[in-house]
Amino acid sequence: MGIYEELKERGLIAQVTDEEEIRELVNNGKATFYIGFDPTADSLHIGHFMALCLMKRLQMAGNKPIALVGGATGMIGDPSGKNDMRKMLTKEEIQHNCECFRKQMSRFIDFSDGKALLLNNADWLMDLNYIDLLREVGAHFSVNRMLTAECYKQRMERGLSFLEFNYMIMQSYDFLKLFQEYGCNMQFGGDDQWSNMLGGTDLIRRKLGKNVYAMTITLLLNFEGKKMGKTEKGTIWLDPQKTSPFDFYQYWRNVADEDVLKFLRMLTFLPMEEIKAMSSWEGSQLNRAKEILAFEITKLVHGEEEAKKAQDSARLLFGSGDADHMPESRIKKDEIAEEGIDVISLVVKAGLAASRSEARRVVEQGGFSLNGTKVTDIRKTFLAEEIDNAVVKKGKKSFKKLIVE
C-alpha cells in the first residue's frame, strides 16, 4: 500500500484535483508540497496538529514539505469559516507568533539537510507593488467566480470587507511564488480551504500552462459537534504553557465512544491492523482504546515522558496513579481561617468555577469532589491540612491538585 492509499484508508482525504497524478507523485516521493499556517496566536493548536501529522506522514514517504508561515497573510485574515473579520494584529505580534510556530513545527517536521523548508510569505508579499500584483495576478481572477466560493458566500450577508476579499489572491500568489522558486507542485489544506486552493492551481495553469495539484484533508469535529480543539476551557493549544500536557491528555481521554477509532486512524501513527483490531472493543476495552489514543497523541506533541506523567495522573479516575504531575492550584495558608475554608470558596480558589454563584451550582448539583468523595453540602468546611495535596474534581474532566503554601 502506498502513502496515498494509506491516507484514504485513514479517512484523511476530503477533495483532490487530479487523483491519479497526485497518487503517482506522493507514492513515489515526488511531491514538494506546502501547507500554510497564519500566525494568529503565539501557539499552534489542535486544528494545526492534524496538518502537521499529514506533513510528517508524507515526509516519511519521501516527499518534501514546505511549512509556510503567513507573516503577510496573517495581517489580512482568512474569511474561511469565519462569521466576522479576524482581529487585526500588529507586525510585532505577528513576528513573535511566527517564531513560536517555528519552534513547535520542529517537533513534527525534519528540517535538516534540506528535507523540508520553513518559509514566511512576508518575504515576498510585504514588498509587493500593488499595481504589479493587479497586472500579474488580478487579470487571471473572475470576480463573479470568486463570489461563488463558499468562503465568501457565507460572509456576504454579514458583510465581507475588501481587505478579506484579497485573501484568495494573496494565497494564490503564494503558490505561484513557491512553484517558481522552490518547485512546489502541490498544496494541502483543510476542507474549508478548497476555494482558496483552487485559486492557486488555476492561476499557475492559466499564467504558466503548468499542472499543479491541490488536496484537502477532512476537518474533524470534536465530541461536542464543534471544531476539534474547542472546549469549555477554550482552545486546546500545543504549547504546554497554554494547555498543560495533563489537560491535553484528558481532552483525548474523554472523546466520545464513536470518535475513538476515527481519531486513532487520523491522528496517530499506529498500524491500521492494530486499530482495526480495536473495532470490536467494548466497555472497559473501549476505555483502554481512549487511553491509547490520548497517550499516542500526547507523546507526539509533548514527548513520551510527559505523556507517561499525564497518563499516571489521569489514572486517578480509576483509583490508581500518581497526582504529582496534575495541574496545580495554590492557596495561601493565611487565606484559610482557623475553622477552615468553606467549600464554595475552595471551588473558586481551585479555579474550578469563575464565581461563587457558579461554585454553588456545581456543589449543589453534585459536580464537585475532593479525593474521590463527592461534596454536596454548601456549608461544608475544610481545614488546611485536609486540602493540602488533595485532588479536587469538577464534573468528569476538570482536575486540580491543591497546594497550601
C-alpha positions in Angstrom: 0.0 0.0 0.0 1.3 3.4 -1.0 1.0 6.5 1.2 -1.9 7.8 -0.9 -3.9 4.6 -0.3 -3.0 4.8 3.4 -4.3 8.4 3.7 -7.5 7.3 2.1 -7.9 4.3 4.4 -7.3 6.5 7.4 -10.1 8.8 6.2 -7.9 11.9 5.8 -8.5 12.9 2.2 -11.6 15.1 1.5 -11.1 16.5 -2.0 -8.4 16.3 -4.7 -8.0 18.0 -8.1 -6.3 15.2 -10.1 -6.4 12.0 -8.2 -4.2 9.8 -10.5 -1.5 12.4 -10.8 -1.5 13.1 -7.1 -1.4 9.3 -6.3 1.7 8.9 -8.6 3.5 11.9 -7.1 3.1 11.2 -3.4 3.5 7.4 -3.7 6.8 7.9 -5.5 8.1 10.7 -3.2 7.9 13.3 -5.9 5.7 15.8 -4.3 7.0 19.1 -3.0 4.0 20.3 -1.1 3.1 23.2 1.1 0.6 23.9 3.9 0.1 27.5 5.1 -0.2 28.5 8.8 -1.4 32.0 9.6 0.2 33.2 12.9 -3.0 34.4 14.6 -1.8 33.3 18.0 1.5 32.6 19.8 0.9 28.8 19.7 -0.3 26.2 17.2 -3.5 24.4 18.3 -5.1 21.0 17.7 -6.5 22.1 14.4 -2.9 22.6 13.2 -1.9 19.3 14.7 -3.8 17.4 12.0 -2.0 19.2 9.2 1.4 18.7 10.9 0.7 14.9 11.1 -0.1 14.9 7.4 3.2 16.6 6.7 5.0 14.1 8.8 3.4 11.1 7.1 4.2 12.5 3.6 7.8 13.4 4.6 8.3 9.8 5.9 7.2 8.6 2.5 10.0 10.7 0.8 8.0 13.8 -0.1 9.3 17.3 0.7 7.2 19.6 2.9 7.2 23.4 2.9 5.7 24.9 6.0 4.6 28.4 5.0 4.1 30.8 7.9 1.8 33.7 6.9 3.6 36.7 8.1 1.8 38.7 5.5 -1.5 36.9 5.0 -1.8 37.0 8.8 -2.2 40.7 8.5 -5.3 40.3 6.3 -7.1 37.3 7.8 -8.7 34.4 6.0 -12.5 34.7 5.9 -13.0 30.9 5.5 -15.2 29.6 8.3 -15.5 33.0 10.0 -18.6 35.0 10.7 -16.7 38.1 11.4 -13.4 39.7 10.5 -10.4 38.5 12.4 -8.7 40.7 15.0 -6.0 42.9 13.4 -2.6 42.1 14.8 0.5 44.3 14.9 3.6 43.5 12.9 5.4 42.8 16.1 2.7 40.4 17.3 2.8 38.5 14.0 6.6 38.2 14.0 6.5 36.9 17.6 3.9 34.3 16.7 5.9 33.2 13.6 8.9 32.5 15.9 6.7 30.5 18.2 5.4 28.4 15.3 8.9 27.7 14.1 9.9 26.1 17.4 6.7 23.9 17.6 6.8 22.7 14.0 10.3 21.3 14.5 8.8 18.6 16.8 7.0 17.1 13.8 9.0 18.0 10.6 12.6 17.3 9.9 14.1 20.5 8.5 17.7 19.2 8.4 19.7 18.8 5.2 17.0 20.4 3.0 14.5 17.7 3.8 11.9 20.4 4.4 11.6 24.2 4.2 10.2 26.7 6.6 9.3 29.9 4.8 7.4 33.2 5.5 5.3 34.8 2.9 6.1 38.2 4.3 9.5 37.8 2.4 7.7 38.4 -0.9 4.2 39.8 -0.2 5.2 42.7 2.1 7.3 44.4 -0.6 5.0 43.6 -3.5 3.9 46.6 -5.6 0.1 46.7 -5.7 -0.1 47.7 -9.3 2.2 44.9 -10.3 0.1 42.4 -8.3 -3.0 43.5 -10.1 -1.4 43.2 -13.5 0.4 39.9 -12.8 -2.3 38.1 -10.8 -5.6 40.1 -10.8 -6.2 39.6 -14.5 -6.5 35.9 -14.0 -9.3 36.1 -11.5 -13.0 36.4 -12.2 -14.9 38.4 -9.5 -18.1 36.6 -10.4 -16.4 33.2 -9.8 -14.8 34.4 -6.6 -18.1 35.4 -5.2 -19.4 31.8 -5.7 -16.7 30.4 -3.4 -18.0 29.0 -0.2 -15.6 31.1 1.9 -17.1 34.3 0.5 -20.7 33.2 0.1 -21.2 32.6 3.8 -19.9 36.1 4.6 -21.9 38.1 2.1 -25.0 38.6 4.3 -22.9 39.9 7.3 -20.5 41.8 5.2 -17.2 40.9 3.5 -14.5 43.6 3.7 -12.4 44.4 0.6 -9.4 43.6 2.9 -10.5 39.9 3.2 -11.6 39.7 -0.4 -8.0 39.9 -1.3 -7.0 36.9 0.7 -7.6 34.4 -2.1 -5.4 36.4 -4.4 -2.6 36.5 -1.9 -2.8 32.8 -1.1 -2.8 32.1 -4.9 0.3 34.2 -5.3 2.0 32.3 -2.6 1.5 29.1 -4.6 2.8 30.8 -7.8 5.9 32.0 -5.9 6.6 28.6 -4.3 6.2 26.9 -7.7 8.5 29.2 -9.5 11.3 29.4 -6.8 11.1 26.1 -4.9 9.5 23.7 -7.4 6.4 23.3 -5.2 3.8 21.3 -7.1 1.1 20.6 -4.6 -0.9 22.4 -1.9 -2.6 20.8 1.1 -5.1 22.4 3.5 -8.3 21.9 5.5 -11.5 21.2 3.7 -12.7 24.7 4.3 -9.7 26.0 2.2 -10.9 24.3 -1.1 -11.9 27.6 -2.9 -8.7 29.4 -1.9 -6.6 26.4 -3.1 -8.3 26.1 -6.4 -7.5 29.8 -6.9 -3.8 28.9 -6.7 -3.9 25.9 -9.1 -5.9 27.8 -11.6 -3.6 30.8 -11.5 -0.5 28.7 -12.3 -2.3 26.7 -15.0 -3.6 29.9 -16.7 -0.5 32.0 -16.3 2.2 29.4 -16.9 0.4 26.5 -18.5 1.8 24.1 -15.8 -0.1 21.5 -13.9 -0.1 21.7 -10.1 -2.3 20.0 -7.7 -4.4 20.5 -4.5 -5.7 18.2 -1.8 -7.8 19.0 1.2 -7.9 16.9 4.4 -11.1 16.2 6.3 -11.9 18.7 9.0 -12.6 16.9 12.3 -15.3 17.8 14.7 -14.9 17.0 18.4 -17.3 15.1 20.6 -19.5 18.2 21.1 -20.0 18.8 17.4 -17.8 21.8 17.3 -14.5 22.3 15.6 -11.9 20.0 17.1 -9.9 21.6 19.9 -12.7 23.8 21.4 -13.8 23.0 24.9 -15.4 24.8 27.8 -11.9 25.8 28.9 -11.2 27.3 25.5 -8.8 26.3 22.7 -6.6 23.3 23.2 -3.1 24.5 22.4 0.1 22.6 21.6 2.2 24.9 23.8 2.4 23.3 27.3 2.4 26.7 28.9 -1.1 27.4 27.5 -2.6 23.8 27.7 -0.8 21.5 30.2 0.1 18.0 29.0 -2.4 16.7 31.6 -5.2 18.8 30.2 -4.1 17.9 26.6 -4.2 14.2 27.5 -7.6 14.5 29.2 -9.1 16.1 26.1 -8.4 13.0 24.1 -9.1 10.6 27.0 -12.7 12.0 27.1 -13.6 11.8 23.5 -17.0 10.3 22.6 -17.0 6.5 22.2 -18.0 6.8 18.5 -14.9 9.0 17.8 -12.2 6.9 19.2 -11.4 4.7 16.2 -11.7 7.6 13.8 -9.2 9.7 15.8 -6.8 6.7 16.1 -6.9 6.3 12.3 -6.5 10.0 11.5 -4.2 11.3 14.3 -1.9 8.5 15.3 0.8 6.5 13.6 -0.3 3.2 14.9 -0.6 0.5 12.2 -4.0 0.1 10.7 -4.1 -3.6 11.6 -3.7 -2.6 15.3 -6.5 -0.1 15.0 -8.8 -2.4 13.2 -8.4 -5.0 16.0 -9.9 -2.5 18.4 -13.1 -2.2 16.3 -14.8 -4.9 18.4 -13.7 -3.5 21.8 -16.5 -2.5 24.2 -16.9 -1.4 27.8 -13.6 -1.3 29.7 -11.7 -2.2 26.5 -13.1 1.0 24.9 -11.7 3.0 27.8 -8.4 1.3 27.1 -8.6 2.5 23.5 -9.2 6.0 24.7 -6.1 5.7 26.9 -4.1 4.6 23.9 -5.4 7.5 21.8 -4.6 10.0 24.5 -1.1 8.6 25.1 -0.1 8.4 21.5 -1.2 12.0 20.6 0.3 13.4 23.8 3.5 11.6 23.0 3.6 13.2 19.6 3.1 16.7 20.9 4.9 16.7 24.3 7.2 13.7 24.2 6.9 10.2 25.8 8.0 11.3 29.3 5.2 13.9 29.6 2.7 11.5 28.1 3.5 9.0 30.8 3.2 11.6 33.5 -0.2 12.7 32.2 -1.4 9.1 32.0 -0.3 8.3 35.5 -2.2 11.3 36.8 -5.3 10.6 34.8 -5.5 7.1 36.1 -6.6 8.6 39.4 -10.0 8.4 37.7 -9.8 4.6 38.1 -8.4 4.6 41.6 -4.7 4.4 40.9 -1.9 6.6 39.7 0.2 9.5 40.8 -1.1 13.1 41.0 2.4 14.6 41.1 2.1 16.0 37.6 -1.5 17.2 37.7 -2.2 20.9 37.1 -2.0 22.7 40.5 -3.9 25.4 42.3 -2.1 27.1 45.2 -3.8 28.6 48.2 -2.1 30.7 50.8 -2.4 29.4 54.3 -3.3 32.8 55.6 -6.4 32.8 53.3 -7.7 29.8 55.3 -9.5 30.6 58.6 -8.7 28.7 61.8 -12.1 26.9 61.4 -11.3 26.1 57.8 -12.3 27.2 54.3 -15.9 26.8 53.1 -16.4 24.6 50.0 -17.7 27.4 47.8 -14.6 29.5 48.4 -12.5 26.3 47.8 -14.1 25.6 44.4 -13.4 29.2 43.3 -9.8 29.3 44.6 -9.1 26.0 43.0 -10.0 27.5 39.6 -12.9 25.2 39.1 -15.5 28.0 38.9 -15.4 31.6 37.9 -17.7 32.9 40.6 -19.3 31.9 43.9 -22.7 31.5 42.3 -21.2 29.1 39.7 -19.4 27.3 42.5 -22.6 27.0 44.5 -24.4 25.4 41.5 -21.5 22.9 40.9 -21.6 21.8 44.6 -25.5 21.6 44.8 -25.7 19.6 41.6 -23.2 17.0 42.8 -20.4 18.1 40.4 -17.6 18.6 43.0 -15.5 16.0 44.8 -12.4 16.0 47.0 -10.1 13.0 46.9 -12.8 11.0 45.2 -15.6 11.9 47.8 -18.5 13.9 46.4 -19.3 17.1 48.4 -22.9 18.4 48.1 -23.3 20.3 51.4 -22.6 24.0 50.7 -21.9 24.6 54.4 -19.0 22.1 54.4 -15.6 23.5 55.5 -12.1 22.0 55.3 -9.0 22.5 57.4 -5.8 23.5 55.7 -4.3 20.0 56.4 -7.3 18.4 54.8 -6.9 20.1 51.4 -3.1 20.2 51.2 -2.1 17.8 48.3 -5.7 16.9 47.8 -7.2 16.3 44.3 -10.3 18.2 43.6 -12.6 17.4 40.7 -15.4 19.2 38.8 -17.6 17.0 36.6 -15.7 14.3 34.7 -13.0 16.3 33.1 -11.6 19.1 35.3 -9.0 18.1 38.0 -6.6 20.1 40.2 -4.1 19.3 42.8 -4.3 21.7 45.7 -1.2 23.0 47.4 -1.4 25.0 50.6 1.6 27.4 51.0 
